[in-house]
Amino acid sequence: MTTMTSQEGNFSRVLARKDVLALAFGAMIGWGWIVMTGNWIQSAGSLGAITAFILGGIAIILVGLTYAELASAMPQVGGEHVYSYRALGHFASFLCTWAITLGYVSVVSFEAVALPTVVEHLFPGYAVGDLWTIAGWDVKATWVAVGVAGSVVMMAVNYFGVRTAALVQKVVTLLILAVGVMFITGALFEGNTATMDPLFSVEEGVMGGIMMVIIMVPFMFVGFDVIPQAAEEINLPFREIGRVLMISVILAVFWYALIILGTSLMLDGEALGNSSLAVPDAMQAVFQAPWAGNLMVLAGIAGIITSWNAFYVGGSRAIYALAHSGMLPAFLAKLHPRYKTPTNAILLMGLLSCLAPFLGRQALVWLVVAGGLGIVIAYLFVALSFLVLRQREPEMERPFKVKHGKLVGIVAVVLSLGMTALYMPGSPSALSALEWALFAGWMLIGLALYVWSRLKYGTAYSDKMIRRELSGGSGH
């Protein structure tokens, strides 16, 4: 049996409270709200869309509580990978981590398609040079070039250390918050409640409309789980890791609800139907000036950067954790001797991100839905791990201990199952054949790499490495 060479070096604990909060909140408020808010209001009605995000947000908060307790108890790189291994075993740990990695890769790829889309709003007609047509959309050379260039820049930011990534994250998140506050306060003063009609969807019915929006909630909130992924780089008391995680989720629930409210106060149904980017158009209506709309587009670009950045961090650490424990090829577990970043995992994320723009704008929807399924599957595994460990290891030190843990865990499992069911055949929001192919292809590639790694490194190596991580966590 071949043994895998252990990689030298450890991560550096350099992330302070503001860094962690900016990382998680910035991850959750990417670009999607700029593009999708109009669709949400049209699908569910103004109050229906707000309700969908509050209900979905409550579900994410309950799942987040299970994460918060586990992250404070086991602050190791890889997050879900460590919890699910300790509770559910080797193969479950791989499935959970590979599923959430699909979520991270899909967001990183999504942003590489979103960037050239938003640049088109600022510079109409810049896309030239026909390449091919995919799903009825003409892919242009300059359009692809912008997406690839953005991917390479974000890859470089992450390659050169988590400090660089954290600084970029803080600055850009502050810009988004400043523009958001301008928009929401302006809309509350200038807006008209009459434009909020219909409050709920007429075509789909109240619940039908809400369900159409809830399907997108897991993808819009994914990001708080970047905190457990980067746990070995966080310089905080372990109890605080759980607290910061929960604060970031609650902030994101308020953000989405208020953005929907502000947009529906400024734009009626007809204006929403004619708008390609509803939030910038609503911002322009608040201040009666084109500069305001462009400022909101810049906030959207800032959202692309924060989300892109955070998911490079989360995805590369998840891949590193799998490779470090012998579940993926060893070269992906390489840490840079100087920058202390998982360089090969970051380069792999960058490569996948660079490929996405070649699929054209339709890839946005495919990536959201296929990635969303991977995310909710991982949430289910974490909620199950939370329950199992509460039962099996009641004496385990839990710096952030959730009250009524058994009830919270059961509800988190039920909600995760419910969110997973939304993607299944028979649901109004089921995956299309192409989206199933994306998801199945990813899982099969992972399974092949897992089997190869198991044969090469052996079970004993994986068990030893993960146990070492678990035992080392309490010593920091």
N, C-alpha and C positions, 0 to 999 in steps of 0.2 A: 504493500500500500504506500503510495506517495504521500509524503507529509508536506504541508504548505509552510513556507517560510514566513514567520511572523514579521510584520512590518515594524520598523523602529519608529519611535517618537510617539508623542501624544498631542491631543488638541490643546490649545491655550485658552484658559478661562479669562476672557477679556470683555465679555458683553455685560454692560451695566443695565439697570432697570429700564432706562429710556430706550436703549438699543433694542432690548427684547420686545418692549411694547410697540416700537416703530416697526420692528421686523414682522410681528404677527398682524397688527392692524393694517400695515401697508400691504401685506400679502393678501388680506381679505378684501381690500377695496382696490382692486385692479382697474381694468378698463371696462369690464362688462357693464357697469352701471351707466356709463356714458351711452353705450350702444343700445342696451336692452330695456332701459326704464320705460320708454314709450311703448314697447311691446308688452311689458308687464301690465301697464295701465289699460291697454287695449284688450288684453286677454282676460283680466279679472275685474276691471273697473278700478277706480282710484282707491277706494277703501278696501276693495278685495285684494289688491296688490299689497297694500300695507299690511292687511291681515295675514296674507301668505308669508310675508317676511317675519312678522311677529311670531306666528305659529312655528314656522321653520326655524326661527331663531331660538325659540324655547327648546325645540328638539336638539339643536346644536349646543345650547347651553348645558342641557342635561348630559349629552355625550361629552362635552367639554369638562364637566365636573369629574367624570371618570378619568379623563386624561390628566386633569390637574392633580388628582390624588396619586396616580401612578407615576407621573413625571417627577413629583417631589420625593416619592419613595425610591425610585430607580432613575436617578439623573444621568443616564448613559446615552452616548450617541446612538441614534437609530430609533429611539422612542418605542414605537409600536413593536418593533422587532424584538426588543428585550422583554416587554410586558407579555406579549403573546407566547414567547418561548417559555417563560417561567410558568405561565398558567396552563398553556394548551399544548406545548411540545414543539418539536423541531419543524415538522412539515407545516403545521398551522402558522408558525412564526414566519416561514418563508412566504406562504400564500398571502398573509396579511400585509407584509412589507412590500411584496412585489405588486400587490393591488394598489397600495397607496403611492408607490413609485409611479405607476401609470398615471395617477392623478397629478403628481408633480410634473412629470414629463409632458402631460397634456396641457398644463397651464403654461409651462415654459414655451411650448410650441405654439399655443394659442396667442401668446403675446407677440411672437415673431410674425404672426399673420395680422394681428391687430395693429401693430405699429405702421406698416405701409397703408393700412386702411384709413387710419386717422390722419396720416400725413397728406393723403388725398383730399381730406376736408380742408386742410390749410393751403394746399397748393393744387387746385383742381387741374387735371390734365397732365400731371407730371408722369403718369404711368404710360410708357411707350415701349415698343419692341415686343411684338407678339411672339409668345413661346408656344402655347397650346391652349386648349379649352378643356376645362374639367367641370363637370356638372353644370354646363351652360355658362360658365364664367371664364372670360378670356384672361389667361395669366400673362402678365407683362414683365419684361426683363427688368426695368427700373423698379417696379413694384417689388419684385423678388429681391433685388439688390438691397433695398432699404431693410427688409426683414432679416436678411442674412447679416448685414452690417450690424444691426442692433443686437443680434444673437452673439456675434463675435465680441462686441464691446462688453456686454453683460458677463460673458464667459471670462473675459480678462479681469473685470472688476472682482469676480469671485476667486479667480486663480491666485490673485496677489494678496489674499488674506481676508479673514472675516472682519477685521477692523475697517478696512476700506469699504467692504460691503455695508457694514453697519452705519458708517458715516454718510454714505450715499443715501441709505434708507431714511435716516433721521431728517436730513435736509429736505428730501423730496416729499416725505410724509407731511411735514409742516406746511409745505406749499399747498398740498391737496386740502388740508384742514382749513387753511386761511381762505381759499377760494370757496370751499363748501360753506363756511360760516357766512361769507358775503352773500352767497346765493340763497341760503335758507332764510336768513333774516330779511333780505330784500323781498323774497316771495311772500313772507308772512305779512309784510306791510303793503306790497303792491298787488298781491294776488286777489283772486275772486273765487269764493267758494262755489259759485254757479258753474265754473268750468270743470268742477270735479265730477259732474254727472257724466255717465252713470256711475254710481258708487260701487255697484257690483255688475258683473257681466250679464248682459241680457241674453246673448246667444248661448253661452255655455251653462248658464245658471250660476247661482252663488258658489256652490261647492266645486262645480266643474271648472270655473274660472280660477278659483283659488288653487286647485290641484295643478292646473297648467303652469302656474307660477312656482309652486312649491317644488316641482321637479328640478328647477334650476337652483334652488337654495343651497344644496350641498356644495355645488361648484362655486357659488358666490361667497360662501363662508369658509371654504377650504383655505387654510393658512395659519390658523391658531396652532395646528399640529406641527408647524415648523419649530415651535418652541421645544417640544420634546426631542425633535431630531437633532437640535443643536445644543442639547442639555450640557454636554461636556465643555461647551465654550461659554457658558453663562456663569458670571461671577456674582451670584446672589445666594442668600440662604435658601435651602431647598424648599421651605414653606412658601417663600416669595415667588418661586417659579410657578407654583399652582395659582397663586393670586393674580399674577400678571397675566397668565393665560386666560383666566375668567374675565378680567377687566377688558382685555382685547376683544373677546367675543361680544360682550355687552355693548361696547362702543360701536362695533360693526352693525349690530341689530339697529341701534339708534340711527346710524349713518344711512343705511338703506331706507328705513322707514321715512326719515326726514327728506331724503332726496326725492322719493316718490311723491311725498306730500307737496314739496316745493314745485315740482314739475306739473303736477295736476292742478295746482292753484294758478299756474301761468298759461297753460295750453289746454284748449278744449279738444274734444274728440276729433274735429276736423283738422286742427293744427297738428295734432299728434299723428294723424294719418298721413299728412304731407311732409312730416319731418323724418330725416334720416338719422339725425342725432338729436334726440328730444331734449336732453339736459342742457347742452349748449344753446339750443334755440330758446329754452325757457330762461336761461341766464341773460340772453340778449333781450328778451322781452322785459325782464326785471329792470334793466338799466337803459333800455331803449337805445342800444348802441352795439354795432358789430364787434367792437373790441371786447365786450363782455363775453360774447359767445366764443371768441377765439381764446380768451383767458380760460374758459371752462374746458376747451379742447386741450389747452396746455396742461390743465389739471388732470385730464384724462391720460395724456402722455406720461405725466408724473405717476399716475396709477399703474400704467404699463410697466414703468421702471421699478416701482416698489414691489409689484407682484412678481415680475420676472426675477428680480434680485433675490427675493425671499425663497422662491421655489428652486432656484439654483442651489441655495443653501440647503433646503430641506431634501431635495431629490438626491443631491450628491452625497449627503450624509446617510440617507437610507441605503443607497447603492454601496457605499463604503461599509456600512454595518453588515450587510449581507455577505460581502466579499471577505470581510475581516473574520467572519465566523464560518467561512468555508462553504457558503451556500451559492456563491458566484465565483468566477475566476479570480485568482489572487491579485492580478495586476490592478484590479479596481479598488484594492485596499491600500494603495500607496498614498502616504502622507508626504507632502512637500517638506524637506528638512528645514527650510527657513520659514515659509509662510504658514506651515501647519494646516494646509488645506488638502482635501482628498483630490489631488490634481487629475488623476485619470478618470475618476467619476465625474468631475466637472467637465472635462473634455468630451466625455460621452454624452452628457446632457447637452452640451453646446452643439455637437454634431446633429443630434436629433432635432434640436431647435432650428438649426440651419436648413434642414430638409423641409420643414413644414410650409414655408412660403411657396414652395414649388407646387403645392396642391391647390393654391388659390384660396379665395375668400370663403368658399363653402366649407373648407376645413375647420372654420371657427365652430360651426354647429357640431360637426362630427367629434371634435376634440372635447367640447364641453360635455357631451352626453356620455361618450365612452369613458372619459376621465372621471366623470361624476359617479359612475357605477363602481369603479375601482375605489373611490374615496369612501362611499357608504359601506362597502364590504369591509374595509379596514376599520371603520367606526364600529361595526358589528363585532369584529374580533376583539377590539379594545374593550368594549362594554362587557363582553363575555369574560375576558381576562380579569377585569375588575371584580366581577361577581365570584369567579372561581378563587381568586386570591383572598378575597374577604372571607370565604368559607374555609379554604385550606390553610391560609397563613394569617390568622387573626392577630398574631403577635408581631407581625412585620411592622417595622417603624414607618409611620406615615406622617411626615411633617405637615402636609395639608390633608387633613382627614375630613371627608365629606359626611355631613350629618345624614341620618336615615339612609346609610349606604346601600342596604339591600334593596330598598324601594327605588332609589335613584338608579341603581344598576339594572333592575328589572325593566323599569320604564325606558332606560337608554337602549336596552336590547330590543324591546318591542318597537321603539321608534326607528331604530336602525333597520330592523326587518321591514318596517313599513316603507321607509325610504328606498330600500332595495327593491321592494315589490313594484314601486313606481316605474322601474326600468324594464320590468318583465313583460313578455307577450301577454296581450289581453288588457293591459293598462292603456288608457288614452295617451300616455306619454312614453310608450314602449320604445326600445331601441329599434332603429331600422336595420335592415340586413347588413348594410355597410358598417354601421356602428358596432354591431355584433361581431363582424369580421375583424374590426380593429381590436376590440376587447379580447376576442378569442385568440387572435394572432399574438398579442402581447403575452397572454397567459401561457400559450404553448411555447413561445421562445424562452420564457422564464423557466418553465418546467424542464425543457431540454438542458438549459444551463445548470439548473439545480441538480439534475440527475448526473450530468457530467462531473460537477464539482463534488458530489457525494462519492462517486466512484474514485475520483482522484485523491481527495483529501481524507475521506473516511468519516464516519459518524463521530468517532471518539474525539477527533480534532475539533469539530464544531462544538460539541458539548463542552470540551475543556475551555475553548475561547469564550463562549457565552457565560459560562460559570465564572470565569476570571473577571469578565466585565461586571457581572452581578455582585461579586464579592468585593470588587474594587470600588464600586459606587459609593458605599457607605463610608469609605475612608477619606473622602475629600474634605 
